[in-house]
Amino acid sequence: MGLGGISIWQLLIIFAIVVMLFGTSRIRNIGTDLGSAIRGFRDSMSKDESSGDGVANPPPGKEQDSDKPAG
């Protein structure tokens, strides 16, 4: 048994049908486009995290002074 009751042979048959319908070049192009989209998403997420606009960093006027003694 494979994924959800689908055996490896059934997956291979489905893959063969998809290759016959679309061809290897079109499947390669879809994979390349999908990889580029994922890479662009990761790059934009890393830029957002490194820009310092996250919730973890307080705004400049609202910083807490831990050097001041309490009381």
Secondary structure, 3 states (H helix, E strand, C coil): CCECCECHHHHHHHHHHHHHHHCHHHHHHHHHHHHHHHHHHHHHHHHHHHCCCCCCCCCHHHCCCCCCCCC
